[in-house]
Amino acid sequence: MKKLLFLIFIVLFSKFLFSQKINCDNAFSFLGKQEKAIAEINTWDPEFIPLHNLLLEDIKENLDEFDSVFIPTLKDCPALNYYNTVSCYDQVAYFYRLKADTMSKIASKVDSLFYAQAQFQMLFENREEALYQLSRSLQYNRTYPEALIMKCELMFSIDDYEQCLEILQILYYEADLTEEHENQLINFTMRFYEKLYETADSLVKVDLASDALRLFKILEQFCVNMPSTYCNDDYYHGILRSKKGVYESYLLIATVAKERGSPEIAEKFRYYAEQYRLENESDIANSANARELPSESHLQITEYELNNYNSYLQEQT
């Protein structure tokens, strides 16, 4: 943010300098300011290039004005030598054209420059900075395959599966992929499916059904929307099992709350359980591992789990 404000300040300050009226006394100093401004134009840091491209346009306008407006009036400036003044202008104008040619070639590659910086940051495992550079690259080219793939890997490494899925959809349906890109995606989608399914399945086994359900739903989106051959009906059975687990957990909490003298909490969670059952009745009934739900008198829950849900309720109220 500070860097952006600094760049904006440079632009505004430069506009102020360039807007000074050209006259006989300041003609050479005016050209000197243009030459200095041209020398300071950055054509390698992608963070500067967009704004410095605008600065070049301002410099061009100033040089054009000098050429078309001021030079024809040199006869009114007896202290100035016509040929020296024109020669000085020609030198600055040539310097401008060289920098403008370089900028025109590099301005169309801002996305790849940001991506290159992201690659450099990843060499030192500066993930946060690399993610910033990738986001800037994708601002200029939202379907840039290399940047999308690297960002997807970064999101995967921090378990941001929802954003992974969004990026995968852009890659599959919008980006122009080479064979190498497609091979990278094949490898990634296999790892993505396996990690989510195994993680969600393990959560179901330790009675963390709500957490598992979130992952299974992501897998469902993945399998429905992605042209992948790695999906089977495992994810669907996982969703059924985790939904049944959510329903059972509501009943468990309600029963223990009643036993410990918290009838209001018990009533709330019985209500949650009933609402959830009505919304997911067919899935719960068709669970691959369907079994008789335990009676309320036999339901158990740990003190830790109950305290967590008590805290949750207090936050809600």
VEXKE-697622 format. One record per residue: x, y, z negated of N, C-alpha, C in turn; residue number from 0; residue in one letter. Coordinates in steps of 0.2 Angstrom, whole numbers, padded with zeros to 4 digits. Atoms other than C-alpha are relative to their C-alpha. Example, Ala and Ser with C-alpha at 12.3 -4.5 7.8 and 13.67 -1.06 7.14 Angstrom:
// residues 2
SITE|n.xx|n.yy|n.zz|ca.xx|ca.yy|ca.zz|c.xx|c.yy|c.zz|i|aa
SITE|0004|-0006|0000|0062|-0022|-0039|0004|0006|0000|0|A
SITE|-0004|-0006|0001|0068|-0005|-0036|-0004|0005|-0003|1|S
END
This chain:
// residues 317
SITE|n.xx|n.yy|n.zz|ca.xx|ca.yy|ca.zz|c.xx|c.yy|c.zz|i|aa
SITE|0004|-0006|0000|0000|0000|0000|0004|0006|0000|0|M
SITE|-0004|-0006|0001|0014|0012|-0005|0004|0001|0007|1|K
SITE|-0004|-0001|-0007|0023|0008|0012|-0005|0003|0005|2|K
SITE|0005|-0003|-0005|0007|0012|0022|-0001|0007|-0001|3|L
SITE|0001|-0007|0001|0004|0028|0013|0006|0004|0002|4|L
SITE|-0006|-0004|-0002|0022|0033|0016|0000|0001|0008|5|F
SITE|0000|0000|-0007|0020|0029|0035|-0005|0005|0002|6|L
SITE|0005|-0005|-0001|0004|0040|0035|0003|0007|-0001|7|I
SITE|-0003|-0007|0002|0014|0054|0027|0004|0002|0006|8|F
SITE|-0005|-0002|-0005|0027|0053|0040|-0003|0002|0007|9|I
SITE|0004|-0002|-0006|0014|0054|0054|-0002|0007|0000|10|V
SITE|0003|-0007|0001|0005|0069|0047|0006|0005|0000|11|L
SITE|-0006|-0005|0000|0022|0078|0043|0003|0001|0007|12|F
SITE|-0002|-0001|-0006|0028|0074|0060|-0004|0004|0005|13|S
SITE|0004|-0004|-0004|0013|0081|0068|0000|0007|-0002|14|K
SITE|-0001|-0007|0002|0015|0097|0058|0006|0003|0003|15|F
SITE|-0006|-0003|-0003|0033|0099|0064|-0001|0001|0007|16|L
SITE|0000|0000|-0007|0029|0095|0082|-0005|0006|0002|17|F
SITE|0005|-0004|-0002|0014|0107|0082|0002|0008|0000|18|S
SITE|-0002|-0007|0001|0025|0123|0079|0001|0002|0008|19|Q
SITE|0000|-0003|-0007|0024|0135|0094|0007|0001|0002|20|K
SITE|-0006|-0001|-0003|0038|0135|0106|0001|0007|0002|21|I
SITE|-0002|-0007|-0003|0047|0152|0109|0007|0000|0001|22|N
SITE|-0007|-0001|-0002|0063|0159|0114|0005|-0002|-0005|23|C
SITE|-0005|0001|0006|0071|0158|0097|0001|-0007|-0002|24|D
SITE|-0001|0007|0002|0067|0140|0093|0000|-0005|0005|25|N
SITE|0001|0005|-0006|0067|0131|0110|0005|-0005|-0002|26|A
SITE|-0005|0005|0001|0084|0122|0106|-0001|-0004|-0006|27|F
SITE|0002|0004|0006|0079|0118|0088|-0006|-0005|0001|28|S
SITE|0006|0005|-0001|0062|0111|0094|0003|-0006|0004|29|F
SITE|-0002|0006|-0004|0071|0100|0107|0004|-0005|-0005|30|L
SITE|-0004|0003|0004|0083|0095|0093|-0004|-0005|-0005|31|G
SITE|0005|0003|0004|0068|0090|0082|-0003|-0006|0003|32|K
SITE|0003|0006|-0004|0061|0079|0096|0005|-0006|0000|33|Q
SITE|-0005|0005|0000|0078|0070|0098|0001|-0004|-0006|34|E
SITE|-0001|0003|0006|0080|0067|0080|-0006|-0005|-0002|35|K
SITE|0006|0004|0001|0062|0060|0079|0000|-0006|0004|36|A
SITE|-0001|0005|-0005|0065|0049|0094|0005|-0005|-0003|37|I
SITE|-0005|0004|0003|0081|0042|0085|-0003|-0004|-0006|38|A
SITE|0002|0004|0006|0071|0037|0070|-0006|-0004|0001|39|E
SITE|0006|0004|-0001|0057|0028|0079|0003|-0008|-0001|40|I
SITE|-0002|0007|0002|0058|0010|0073|-0003|-0005|0005|41|N
SITE|0003|0005|-0005|0056|-0004|0086|0002|-0007|-0002|42|T
SITE|-0002|0007|0002|0061|-0019|0076|-0005|-0002|-0006|43|W
SITE|0004|0002|0006|0050|-0019|0060|-0007|0001|0002|44|D
SITE|0007|0000|-0002|0032|-0024|0064|-0004|0005|-0004|45|P
SITE|0004|-0004|0005|0026|-0014|0049|0000|0007|0003|46|E
SITE|-0001|-0007|-0002|0032|0002|0057|-0003|0001|0007|47|F
SITE|0001|-0001|-0008|0028|-0001|0076|-0006|0003|0002|48|I
SITE|0006|-0003|-0002|0010|0003|0077|0000|0008|-0001|49|P
SITE|0000|-0007|0002|0012|0020|0068|0005|0004|0004|50|L
SITE|-0005|-0003|-0004|0028|0024|0077|-0001|0000|0007|51|H
SITE|0002|0000|-0007|0020|0020|0094|-0004|0007|0000|52|N
SITE|0004|-0006|0000|0008|0034|0089|0005|0006|0000|53|L
SITE|-0005|-0005|0000|0023|0045|0085|0003|0002|0007|54|L
SITE|-0003|-0001|-0007|0030|0042|0102|-0005|0004|0005|55|L
SITE|0005|-0004|-0004|0014|0048|0110|0000|0007|-0002|56|E
SITE|0000|-0007|0002|0015|0064|0100|0006|0003|0003|57|D
SITE|-0006|-0003|-0003|0033|0067|0106|-0001|0001|0007|58|I
SITE|0001|-0001|-0007|0028|0064|0124|-0004|0006|0001|59|K
SITE|0005|-0006|-0001|0014|0077|0122|0005|0006|-0001|60|E
SITE|-0004|-0006|0001|0027|0089|0115|0005|0002|0006|61|N
SITE|-0005|-0001|-0006|0040|0086|0129|-0004|0002|0006|62|L
SITE|0004|-0002|-0006|0026|0088|0142|-0001|0007|0000|63|D
SITE|0002|-0007|0000|0021|0104|0135|0006|0005|0001|64|E
SITE|-0006|-0004|-0001|0039|0110|0134|0002|0001|0008|65|F
SITE|-0001|0000|-0007|0041|0105|0153|-0005|0004|0004|66|D
SITE|0005|-0003|-0004|0025|0112|0159|-0002|0007|-0002|67|S
SITE|0002|-0006|0003|0022|0127|0148|0006|0005|-0001|68|V
SITE|-0005|-0005|0002|0038|0134|0141|0005|0001|0006|69|F
SITE|-0006|0000|-0005|0051|0130|0155|-0002|0006|0005|70|I
SITE|0002|-0005|-0005|0041|0141|0168|0000|0007|-0003|71|P
SITE|0000|-0007|0003|0042|0156|0156|0007|0002|-0002|72|T
SITE|-0007|-0001|0003|0061|0155|0153|0003|0007|0003|73|L
SITE|-0002|-0007|-0003|0063|0171|0164|-0002|0005|-0005|74|K
SITE|0002|-0005|0005|0055|0180|0149|0005|-0001|-0006|75|D
SITE|-0004|0001|0006|0069|0173|0137|0007|0001|0003|76|C
SITE|-0007|-0002|-0003|0085|0183|0143|0006|-0004|-0004|77|P
SITE|-0005|0003|0004|0095|0175|0129|0001|-0007|0001|78|A
SITE|-0001|0008|-0001|0093|0157|0135|0002|-0001|0008|79|L
SITE|-0002|0002|-0007|0102|0150|0150|-0004|-0005|0003|80|N
SITE|0005|0004|-0003|0090|0142|0162|0002|-0007|0001|81|Y
SITE|-0003|0007|-0001|0101|0127|0167|0002|-0003|-0006|82|Y
SITE|-0001|0003|0006|0107|0124|0150|-0006|-0003|-0004|83|N
SITE|0007|0002|0003|0089|0123|0143|-0003|-0006|0003|84|T
SITE|0003|0006|-0004|0083|0112|0157|0004|-0006|-0001|85|V
SITE|-0004|0006|0001|0098|0101|0155|-0001|-0003|-0007|86|S
SITE|0001|0003|0007|0095|0099|0136|-0007|-0004|0000|87|C
SITE|0006|0003|-0001|0077|0095|0140|0000|-0007|0003|88|Y
SITE|0000|0006|-0004|0081|0082|0153|0004|-0005|-0004|89|D
SITE|-0003|0004|0004|0093|0074|0141|-0005|-0003|-0006|90|Q
SITE|0004|0003|0005|0080|0072|0127|-0006|-0004|0003|91|V
SITE|0005|0003|-0004|0067|0067|0140|0002|-0007|0002|92|A
SITE|-0003|0006|-0001|0078|0053|0145|0001|-0005|-0006|93|Y
SITE|0000|0003|0007|0081|0048|0127|-0006|-0003|-0002|94|F
SITE|0006|0002|0002|0063|0047|0125|-0003|-0006|0004|95|Y
SITE|0002|0005|-0005|0060|0036|0141|0003|-0007|-0002|96|R
SITE|-0004|0006|0003|0073|0023|0134|-0004|-0003|-0006|97|L
SITE|0003|0002|0006|0064|0022|0117|-0007|-0002|0002|98|K
SITE|0007|0002|-0002|0047|0021|0125|0000|-0006|0004|99|A
SITE|0000|0007|-0004|0052|0007|0137|0001|-0006|-0005|100|D
SITE|-0001|0005|0005|0058|-0003|0122|-0006|-0001|-0004|101|T
SITE|0006|0000|0004|0042|0001|0112|-0005|-0004|0004|102|M
SITE|0005|0003|-0004|0031|-0004|0127|0001|-0008|0000|103|S
SITE|-0001|0007|0000|0039|-0021|0127|-0001|-0004|-0007|104|K
SITE|0001|0003|0006|0039|-0024|0109|-0007|0001|-0004|105|I
SITE|0007|-0001|0003|0022|-0017|0104|-0005|-0006|0001|106|A
SITE|0005|0006|-0001|0013|-0032|0112|0002|-0006|-0003|107|S
SITE|-0002|0006|0004|0023|-0044|0101|0000|0001|-0007|108|K
SITE|0000|-0001|0007|0019|-0037|0084|-0002|-0006|-0004|109|V
SITE|0002|0006|0003|0010|-0053|0080|0006|-0005|-0001|110|D
SITE|-0005|0005|0000|0025|-0064|0084|0006|0003|-0005|111|S
SITE|-0005|-0002|0005|0037|-0052|0074|-0002|-0001|-0007|112|L
SITE|0002|0001|0007|0026|-0053|0058|0001|-0008|-0001|113|F
SITE|-0001|0007|0001|0026|-0072|0061|0007|-0002|-0001|114|Y
SITE|-0007|0001|0001|0045|-0072|0062|0002|0001|-0007|115|A
SITE|-0002|-0002|0007|0046|-0063|0046|-0003|-0005|-0005|116|Q
SITE|0003|0005|0004|0034|-0076|0038|0004|-0006|0000|117|A
SITE|-0005|0006|-0001|0046|-0090|0044|0006|0002|-0005|118|Q
SITE|-0006|-0001|0004|0060|-0081|0036|-0001|0000|-0008|119|F
SITE|0002|0001|0007|0051|-0079|0019|-0001|-0007|-0002|120|Q
SITE|0001|0007|0002|0047|-0097|0019|0006|-0004|-0001|121|M
SITE|-0006|0003|0001|0065|-0102|0020|0002|0001|-0007|122|L
SITE|-0002|-0001|0007|0067|-0094|0003|-0006|-0002|-0005|123|F
SITE|0006|0002|0004|0050|-0101|-0003|-0004|0006|-0003|124|E
SITE|0004|-0006|0002|0043|-0083|-0005|-0007|-0001|0003|125|N
SITE|0007|0002|-0003|0025|-0090|-0002|-0005|0006|0001|126|R
SITE|0004|-0006|0000|0016|-0074|-0007|0002|0005|0006|127|E
SITE|-0002|-0005|-0005|0026|-0063|0005|-0001|-0003|0007|128|E
SITE|0001|0003|-0007|0025|-0076|0019|-0008|0000|0002|129|A
SITE|0007|0000|-0001|0006|-0076|0017|-0002|0007|0002|130|L
SITE|0001|-0007|-0002|0006|-0057|0018|0002|0001|0008|131|Y
SITE|-0002|0000|-0007|0016|-0058|0034|-0005|-0003|0005|132|Q
SITE|0004|0004|-0005|0005|-0071|0042|-0007|0004|0001|133|L
SITE|0006|-0004|-0001|-0011|-0061|0038|0001|0006|0004|134|S
SITE|-0002|-0006|-0004|-0003|-0046|0046|0000|-0002|0008|135|R
SITE|-0001|0003|-0006|0001|-0057|0061|-0007|-0001|0003|136|S
SITE|0007|0002|-0003|-0017|-0063|0063|-0004|0006|0000|137|L
SITE|0004|-0006|-0001|-0024|-0045|0061|0001|0002|0008|138|Q
SITE|-0001|-0002|-0006|-0016|-0042|0078|-0002|-0006|0005|139|Y
SITE|0002|0006|-0005|-0020|-0060|0086|-0003|-0005|-0005|140|N
SITE|0003|0005|0005|-0032|-0070|0076|0000|-0007|0002|141|R
SITE|0000|0007|-0003|-0030|-0085|0087|0007|-0002|0001|142|T
SITE|-0007|0002|-0001|-0011|-0086|0086|0001|-0007|-0003|143|Y
SITE|0000|0007|0003|-0008|-0105|0084|0005|-0001|-0005|144|P
SITE|-0006|0002|0005|0009|-0105|0075|-0002|0004|-0007|145|E
SITE|0001|-0003|0006|0003|-0092|0062|-0006|-0003|-0003|146|A
SITE|0006|0003|0003|-0014|-0101|0059|0002|-0007|-0003|147|L
SITE|-0002|0007|0003|-0005|-0118|0057|0004|0001|-0007|148|I
SITE|-0004|-0001|0006|0007|-0111|0044|-0004|0003|-0005|149|M
SITE|0004|-0002|0005|-0006|-0102|0035|-0005|-0005|-0003|150|K
SITE|0004|0005|0003|-0017|-0117|0034|0004|-0005|-0004|151|C
SITE|-0004|0004|0004|-0002|-0127|0027|0001|0004|-0007|152|E
SITE|0000|-0004|0006|0000|-0113|0014|-0006|-0001|-0004|153|L
SITE|0006|0001|0004|-0018|-0114|0009|-0001|-0007|-0003|154|M
SITE|0000|0006|0002|-0017|-0132|0008|0004|-0002|-0006|155|F
SITE|-0005|0001|0006|-0002|-0132|-0004|-0003|0003|-0006|156|S
SITE|0003|-0003|0006|-0012|-0121|-0016|-0007|-0002|-0001|157|I
SITE|0007|0003|0001|-0028|-0131|-0014|-0006|0004|0002|158|D
SITE|0005|-0004|-0003|-0038|-0118|-0005|-0003|-0003|0006|159|D
SITE|0002|0005|-0005|-0047|-0131|0005|-0006|0004|0004|160|Y
SITE|0005|-0004|-0004|-0062|-0119|0010|0004|0004|0006|161|E
SITE|-0003|-0004|-0005|-0050|-0107|0019|0004|-0005|0005|162|Q
SITE|-0003|0005|-0005|-0041|-0122|0027|-0005|-0002|0005|163|C
SITE|0005|0002|-0004|-0057|-0127|0034|-0002|0005|0005|164|L
SITE|0001|-0006|-0004|-0060|-0110|0041|0005|0001|0006|165|E
SITE|-0006|-0001|-0004|-0043|-0109|0049|0000|-0006|0005|166|I
SITE|0000|0006|-0005|-0045|-0127|0057|-0006|0001|0005|167|L
SITE|0005|-0001|-0005|-0061|-0122|0065|0002|0005|0005|168|Q
SITE|-0003|-0005|-0005|-0052|-0107|0073|0005|-0003|0005|169|I
SITE|-0005|0003|-0004|-0038|-0118|0079|-0004|-0005|0005|170|L
SITE|0003|0005|-0004|-0050|-0132|0086|-0004|0004|0006|171|Y
SITE|0006|-0003|-0005|-0063|-0120|0095|0002|0006|0003|172|Y
SITE|-0002|-0006|-0003|-0054|-0104|0099|0007|0001|0002|173|E
SITE|-0007|-0001|-0001|-0035|-0105|0099|0002|-0004|0006|174|A
SITE|-0003|0003|-0006|-0025|-0110|0115|0005|-0004|-0002|175|D
SITE|-0005|0004|0003|-0016|-0125|0109|0004|-0004|0005|176|L
SITE|-0004|0004|-0004|-0001|-0134|0117|0000|-0007|-0003|177|T
SITE|0000|0007|0002|0002|-0153|0115|0003|0000|-0007|178|E
SITE|-0003|0000|0006|0014|-0149|0101|-0005|0002|-0006|179|E
SITE|0004|-0002|0005|0001|-0139|0091|-0005|-0006|-0001|180|H
SITE|0005|0005|0001|-0012|-0153|0094|0003|-0006|-0004|181|E
SITE|-0003|0005|0004|0000|-0166|0087|0001|0002|-0008|182|N
SITE|0000|-0002|0006|0003|-0155|0072|-0007|0000|-0004|183|Q
SITE|0007|0001|0003|-0016|-0154|0069|-0002|-0007|-0002|184|L
SITE|0002|0007|0001|-0018|-0172|0070|0003|-0003|-0007|185|I
SITE|-0003|0001|0007|-0005|-0174|0056|-0003|0003|-0006|186|N
SITE|0003|-0004|0005|-0013|-0161|0046|-0007|-0002|-0002|187|F
SITE|0007|0002|0002|-0031|-0167|0047|0000|-0006|-0003|188|T
SITE|0000|0006|0003|-0026|-0184|0042|0002|0001|-0008|189|M
SITE|-0002|-0002|0007|-0017|-0177|0026|-0006|0004|-0003|190|R
SITE|0006|-0004|0003|-0032|-0165|0023|-0005|-0005|-0002|191|F
SITE|0006|0004|0002|-0045|-0179|0023|0002|-0005|-0005|192|Y
SITE|-0003|0004|0005|-0034|-0191|0013|0000|0003|-0007|193|E
SITE|-0001|-0003|0007|-0030|-0179|-0001|-0007|0002|-0003|194|K
SITE|0007|-0002|0003|-0048|-0172|-0003|-0004|-0006|-0002|195|L
SITE|0004|0005|0002|-0056|-0189|-0003|0003|-0004|-0006|196|Y
SITE|-0003|0003|0006|-0043|-0197|-0015|-0001|0004|-0006|197|E
SITE|0001|-0004|0005|-0044|-0182|-0026|-0007|0000|-0003|198|T
SITE|0007|0000|0002|-0063|-0181|-0026|-0002|-0007|-0003|199|A
SITE|0001|0007|0003|-0064|-0200|-0029|0002|-0001|-0007|200|D
SITE|-0003|0000|0007|-0053|-0199|-0044|-0004|0004|-0005|201|S
SITE|0004|-0004|0004|-0063|-0185|-0051|-0007|-0004|-0002|202|L
SITE|0006|0004|0001|-0079|-0196|-0050|0002|-0005|-0006|203|V
SITE|-0002|0006|0004|-0070|-0210|-0059|0001|0003|-0008|204|K
SITE|-0001|-0003|0007|-0066|-0198|-0074|-0006|0004|-0002|205|V
SITE|0006|-0004|0002|-0083|-0191|-0075|0000|0008|0001|206|D
SITE|0000|-0007|-0002|-0079|-0174|-0067|-0004|0000|0006|207|L
SITE|0004|0001|-0006|-0093|-0176|-0055|-0001|0007|0004|208|A
SITE|0001|-0007|-0003|-0096|-0157|-0052|0006|0002|0004|209|S
SITE|-0006|-0002|-0004|-0078|-0154|-0047|0000|-0005|0006|210|D
SITE|0000|0005|-0005|-0079|-0170|-0036|-0005|0002|0006|211|A
SITE|0005|-0002|-0005|-0095|-0164|-0027|0002|0006|0004|212|L
SITE|-0002|-0005|-0004|-0087|-0148|-0022|0005|-0002|0006|213|R
SITE|-0005|0003|-0005|-0073|-0158|-0013|-0003|-0004|0005|214|L
SITE|0004|0004|-0005|-0085|-0170|-0005|-0004|0004|0005|215|F
SITE|0004|-0004|-0005|-0095|-0156|0002|0004|0003|0005|216|K
SITE|-0005|-0003|-0005|-0080|-0148|0010|0002|-0006|0005|217|I
SITE|-0001|0006|-0004|-0076|-0166|0017|-0006|-0001|0005|218|L
SITE|0006|0001|-0004|-0094|-0167|0024|0001|0006|0006|219|E
SITE|-0001|-0005|-0005|-0091|-0150|0033|0005|-0002|0005|220|Q
SITE|-0006|0002|-0004|-0074|-0156|0039|-0002|-0005|0005|221|F
SITE|0001|0006|-0004|-0081|-0172|0046|-0006|0002|0005|222|C
SITE|0006|-0002|-0005|-0097|-0164|0054|0003|0005|0005|223|V
SITE|-0002|-0006|-0004|-0088|-0149|0062|0007|-0001|0004|224|N
SITE|-0006|0001|-0003|-0071|-0156|0066|0000|-0006|0005|225|M
SITE|0000|0006|-0004|-0067|-0167|0081|0006|-0005|-0002|226|P
SITE|-0005|0004|0003|-0058|-0179|0070|-0002|-0007|0000|227|S
SITE|0002|0007|0000|-0057|-0198|0071|0002|-0003|-0007|228|T
SITE|-0002|0003|0006|-0051|-0200|0053|-0006|0000|-0005|229|Y
SITE|0006|0000|0005|-0069|-0198|0045|-0004|-0006|0001|230|C
SITE|0005|0005|0000|-0080|-0212|0040|-0005|0001|-0005|231|N
SITE|0005|-0001|0004|-0094|-0214|0029|0002|0000|-0008|232|D
SITE|-0003|0000|0007|-0083|-0214|0013|-0002|0007|-0003|233|D
SITE|0001|-0007|0003|-0086|-0195|0010|-0008|0000|-0002|234|Y
SITE|0007|-0001|0002|-0105|-0197|0011|-0002|-0004|-0006|235|Y
SITE|0001|0004|0006|-0105|-0211|-0002|0003|0003|-0006|236|H
SITE|-0003|-0004|0005|-0093|-0200|-0012|-0005|0006|-0003|237|G
SITE|0004|-0005|0002|-0106|-0186|-0012|-0006|-0003|-0004|238|I
SITE|0006|0003|0004|-0120|-0198|-0018|0002|-0002|-0007|239|L
SITE|-0003|0002|0007|-0109|-0204|-0032|0001|0006|-0004|240|R
SITE|-0002|-0006|0004|-0104|-0187|-0037|-0007|0004|-0002|241|S
SITE|0006|-0003|0001|-0122|-0181|-0036|-0004|-0003|-0006|242|K
SITE|0003|0004|0005|-0128|-0195|-0047|0004|0002|-0007|243|K
SITE|-0004|-0002|0006|-0114|-0190|-0059|-0002|0007|-0003|244|G
SITE|0003|-0007|0002|-0120|-0172|-0060|-0006|-0001|-0004|245|V
SITE|0006|0001|0003|-0137|-0178|-0064|0001|-0003|-0007|246|Y
SITE|-0001|0004|0007|-0131|-0190|-0078|0004|0005|-0005|247|E
SITE|-0003|-0005|0004|-0120|-0176|-0085|-0004|0005|-0003|248|S
SITE|0005|-0004|0002|-0134|-0165|-0087|-0004|-0003|-0006|249|Y
SITE|0004|0003|0005|-0144|-0178|-0097|0004|-0002|-0006|250|L
SITE|-0004|0001|0006|-0129|-0182|-0108|0001|0006|-0004|251|L
SITE|-0001|-0006|0004|-0127|-0164|-0113|-0006|0001|-0004|252|I
SITE|0007|-0001|0004|-0146|-0163|-0117|0000|-0004|-0006|253|A
SITE|0001|0005|0006|-0146|-0178|-0128|0005|0002|-0005|254|T
SITE|-0005|-0001|0006|-0130|-0174|-0138|-0002|0007|-0003|255|V
SITE|0002|-0006|0003|-0136|-0156|-0140|-0006|-0001|-0005|256|A
SITE|0006|0002|0004|-0153|-0163|-0147|0003|-0003|-0007|257|K
SITE|-0003|0003|0006|-0143|-0174|-0159|0003|0004|-0005|258|E
SITE|-0004|-0004|0004|-0133|-0160|-0165|-0004|0007|-0002|259|R
SITE|0004|-0006|0003|-0147|-0148|-0169|-0001|0006|0005|260|G
SITE|0000|-0005|-0005|-0147|-0138|-0153|-0006|-0001|0005|261|S
SITE|0006|0002|-0004|-0165|-0141|-0146|0000|0005|0006|262|P
SITE|0000|-0004|-0006|-0164|-0125|-0135|0005|-0002|0006|263|E
SITE|-0005|0002|-0005|-0148|-0131|-0126|-0003|-0006|0003|264|I
SITE|0002|0006|-0002|-0155|-0148|-0125|-0006|0001|0005|265|A
SITE|0006|-0002|-0004|-0171|-0141|-0117|0002|0003|0007|266|E
SITE|-0003|-0003|-0006|-0161|-0131|-0104|0003|-0005|0004|267|K
SITE|-0003|0005|-0004|-0151|-0146|-0099|-0004|-0005|0003|268|F
SITE|0006|0005|-0003|-0166|-0157|-0097|-0003|0003|0006|269|R
SITE|0003|-0004|-0006|-0173|-0143|-0086|0005|0000|0006|270|Y
SITE|-0005|0000|-0005|-0156|-0142|-0076|0000|-0007|0003|271|Y
SITE|0000|0006|-0003|-0157|-0161|-0074|-0006|-0002|0004|272|A
SITE|0007|0002|-0004|-0175|-0162|-0068|0001|0004|0007|273|E
SITE|0000|-0004|-0006|-0172|-0148|-0056|0005|-0003|0005|274|Q
SITE|-0005|0003|-0004|-0156|-0156|-0049|-0003|-0007|0003|275|Y
SITE|0003|0007|-0002|-0165|-0173|-0048|-0005|0002|0006|276|R
SITE|0005|-0001|-0005|-0179|-0165|-0038|0003|0002|0007|277|L
SITE|-0004|-0003|-0006|-0167|-0156|-0026|0004|-0006|0004|278|E
SITE|-0004|0005|-0003|-0157|-0172|-0023|-0002|-0007|-0001|279|N
SITE|0003|0007|0002|-0169|-0186|-0027|0002|-0006|0005|280|E
SITE|-0001|0005|-0005|-0166|-0196|-0011|0007|-0002|-0001|281|S
SITE|-0007|0002|0001|-0147|-0195|-0013|0001|-0004|-0006|282|D
SITE|-0001|0003|0006|-0147|-0200|-0031|-0003|-0007|0000|283|I
SITE|0003|0006|0000|-0159|-0214|-0028|0003|-0005|0005|284|A
SITE|-0003|0004|-0005|-0149|-0221|-0013|0007|0000|-0001|285|N
SITE|-0007|0001|0002|-0132|-0220|-0022|0002|-0007|0001|286|S
SITE|-0003|0007|-0001|-0121|-0234|-0016|0002|-0004|-0006|287|A
SITE|-0001|0003|0006|-0117|-0237|-0034|-0005|0001|-0005|288|N
SITE|0005|-0001|0004|-0134|-0235|-0040|-0001|-0005|-0006|289|A
SITE|0001|0004|0006|-0137|-0242|-0058|-0006|0003|-0004|290|R
SITE|0005|-0003|0004|-0150|-0240|-0071|0003|0005|-0005|291|E
SITE|-0002|-0006|0004|-0148|-0223|-0080|-0001|-0002|-0007|292|L
SITE|0000|0001|0007|-0144|-0225|-0098|-0006|0004|-0004|293|P
SITE|0005|-0003|0004|-0158|-0221|-0111|0003|0006|-0003|294|S
SITE|-0003|-0006|0004|-0156|-0204|-0120|0004|-0002|-0006|295|E
SITE|-0003|0002|0006|-0152|-0213|-0136|0007|-0003|0000|296|S
SITE|-0006|0003|-0001|-0137|-0221|-0129|0005|0004|0004|297|H
SITE|-0005|-0005|-0003|-0129|-0206|-0120|0005|0003|-0004|298|L
SITE|-0005|-0002|0004|-0113|-0200|-0126|0004|0006|0003|299|Q
SITE|-0004|-0006|-0003|-0102|-0184|-0123|0005|0002|-0005|300|I
SITE|-0005|-0002|0004|-0086|-0178|-0130|-0001|0007|-0003|301|T
SITE|0000|-0007|0003|-0084|-0163|-0142|0003|0005|0005|302|E
SITE|-0003|-0004|-0005|-0073|-0155|-0129|-0005|0002|0005|303|Y
SITE|0005|-0002|-0006|-0086|-0156|-0115|-0005|0004|-0003|304|E
SITE|0006|-0004|0002|-0100|-0150|-0126|0002|0007|-0001|305|L
SITE|-0002|-0007|0002|-0090|-0135|-0132|0001|0004|0007|306|N
SITE|-0001|-0003|-0007|-0086|-0131|-0113|-0007|0002|0002|307|N
SITE|0006|-0002|-0002|-0104|-0131|-0109|-0004|0005|-0004|308|Y
SITE|0003|-0006|0004|-0109|-0121|-0124|0003|0007|0002|309|N
SITE|-0003|-0006|-0002|-0097|-0108|-0119|-0003|0002|0007|310|S
SITE|0003|-0001|-0007|-0104|-0109|-0101|-0007|0003|-0001|311|Y
SITE|0007|-0003|0001|-0122|-0106|-0108|0000|0007|-0003|312|L
SITE|-0001|-0007|0003|-0116|-0091|-0119|0001|0005|0006|313|Q
SITE|-0001|-0005|-0006|-0109|-0083|-0103|-0006|0001|0004|314|E
SITE|0006|-0001|-0004|-0125|-0086|-0094|-0005|0005|-0003|315|Q
SITE|0005|-0004|0003|-0136|-0078|-0107|0003|0007|-0003|316|T
END
